[in-house]
Amino acid sequence: MSGLPMMSVSGIRGKFGETLSEDFISRVAFIQTRIAGGGKVVIGRDTRPTGGQLSRAAARGILAAGGMPVDIGIAPTPTVCVAVSALNACCGVIITASHNPLPYNGYKMVHETGRLFRGSECEEVYSQFKNGDYPADEEFLKYSDTPIETADASSIHISKILDNIDADLIRSKNIRIAVDSINGAAGAVFPRLLKKLSVQWEGVHNKLDGDFAHNPEPRPEHLGDLRNLLTGGGDFWGGFVFDPDADRLAVMGESGQAISEEMTLALALQNILSKKKTGIATNLSTSMLIDDVAKKYGVKVFRTKIGEAHVVDGMIKNNCEAGGEGNGGVIYPPISSSRDGLAALAIILEEMAKSGKKLAALASQWPVYHIVKDKISCDGIEPSELIEKLTARFADEEKDLTDGLKIIRPDGWVHLRASNTEPIIRCYAEAKSEKSARDLADMLIKNL
């Protein structure tokens, strides 16, 4: 082991065998269970090859702290969150690195209410870990790595989704879609959900083997195989793609047209807000498109720091019944209090059924903005010093310093911040033209 994995409000991410190990997972699971007071602890994982052994390591830590591990096997992050609340567990553990590539894996913590841990709750666990408040590694080996119970969490999640959409309407429309779950956890749930909705589907990369066939971030430039399927005929209404733990969903037009992952939240909100007016919470890097949606329905947008937990906090603080992130993450509390790609799929299918429109036509109702998403290595760079330098350099600009540096102009914005999940700095910029967005991003990058 060389150092510690990244530990942030977005959970823990590290490369297995380098910064992440079974012993590490047992220690964190022990601390989390002890803080939660014992009781049932739900464990779910994505399909990464190391997921099984890390889940077993978590079970040892839970048992050592007096908890009762309940294994739900391969399950999307939102499925774990729904299960924690439904099974009256004290907390939950998700072994996943979400959109990070292999050989990364990670650890997310679920509150008893079914939301992910807030930043302060994560910090309590991290603080105790850094203080060494856990047994010696050999003590964990005295405990079994076998869960006390198993549960079918997929059925619980699917039932909640069906209870909150017009399933009969969807069933009546003879919808056919294409799906790419990148051989990740969505494959454990979406086929059963679509069967319940009488939605026909064909797909690519839908095994549960963790063989990520393309870059795990669900962006148009990574989805060539799905595009080939859609352009090959088949009378599809559109394409849907998940990230490895299915907390994010992206869409593609029925003839393979590229649609930004930023459109997912807009299309889901279009349906949600047509039924109930509510404020929207989203993060600082989410597209201006959400402001257009809010304007159409006469509701407010509340911007938060980056990180799902911050968005959920913003929703609670501002009494928002809908929210999410521009990376394809939709949060709809009647179903789950986490980003939920399965719920997003059903909500968008309902909108398609109501309107009779396929995905390209639905997306074409909204303005087209161009967004640039760059990554910059953190090697030899202290992000906070960099932000300070650039803030001074652009002193005369309209800025938001809530999370890193965001410069806001009448025709667009650019946002620079340290990633919560990788040792990189992210630079996002958006404008009405691709050139303007690129120019905004380069304006900051050239001053690094």
Stockholm file with secondary structure:
# STOCKHOLM 1.0

chainA/1-448         MSGLPMMSVSGIRGKFGETLSEDFISRVAFIQTRIAGGGKVVIGRDTRPTGGQLSRAAARGILAAGGMPVDIGIAPTPTVCVAVSALNACCGVIITASHNPLPYNGYKMVHETGRLFRGSECEEVYSQFKNGDYPADEEFLKYSDTPIETADASSIHISKILDNIDADLIRSKNIRIAVDSINGAAGAVFPRLLKKLSVQWEGVHNKLDGDFAHNPEPRPEHLGDLRNLLTGGGDFWGGFVFDPDADRLAVMGESGQAISEEMTLALALQNILSKKKTGIATNLSTSMLIDDVAKKYGVKVFRTKIGEAHVVDGMIKNNCEAGGEGNGGVIYPPISSSRDGLAALAIILEEMAKSGKKLAALASQWPVYHIVKDKISCDGIEPSELIEKLTARFADEEKDLTDGLKIIRPDGWVHLRASNTEPIIRCYAEAKSEKSARDLADMLIKNL
#=GR chainA/1-448 SS CCSCCEEETTEEEEEBTTTBCHHHHHHHHHHHHHHHTSEEEEEEECSCTTHHHHHHHHHHHHHHTTEEEEEEEECCHHHHHHHHHHTTCSEEEEECCTTCCTTEEEEEEEETTSSBCCHHHHHHHHHHHHTTCSCCHHHHTTSCCSCSEECCHHHHHHHHHHHTSCHHHHHTTCCEEEEECTTSGGGGTHHHHHHHTTCEEEEESCCSSCCCCSCSSCCGGGCHHHHHHHHTCSCCSCEEEECTTSSCEEEECTTSCBCCTTHHHHHHHHHHHHHCCCCEEEETTSCTHHHHHHHHHTCCEEEECSSHHHHHHHHHHTTCSEEEETTTEEEBTTTBSSCCHHHHHHHHHHHHHHHTCCHHHHHTTSCCCEEEEEEEECTTCCHHHHHHHHHHHTTTSEEECSSSEEEEETTEEEEEEECSSSSEEEEEEEESSHHHHHHHHHHHHTTC
#=GC SS_cons         CCSCCEEETTEEEEEBTTTBCHHHHHHHHHHHHHHHTSEEEEEEECSCTTHHHHHHHHHHHHHHTTEEEEEEEECCHHHHHHHHHHTTCSEEEEECCTTCCTTEEEEEEEETTSSBCCHHHHHHHHHHHHTTCSCCHHHHTTSCCSCSEECCHHHHHHHHHHHTSCHHHHHTTCCEEEEECTTSGGGGTHHHHHHHTTCEEEEESCCSSCCCCSCSSCCGGGCHHHHHHHHTCSCCSCEEEECTTSSCEEEECTTSCBCCTTHHHHHHHHHHHHHCCCCEEEETTSCTHHHHHHHHHTCCEEEECSSHHHHHHHHHHTTCSEEEETTTEEEBTTTBSSCCHHHHHHHHHHHHHHHTCCHHHHHTTSCCCEEEEEEEECTTCCHHHHHHHHHHHTTTSEEECSSSEEEEETTEEEEEEECSSSSEEEEEEEESSHHHHHHHHHHHHTTC
//
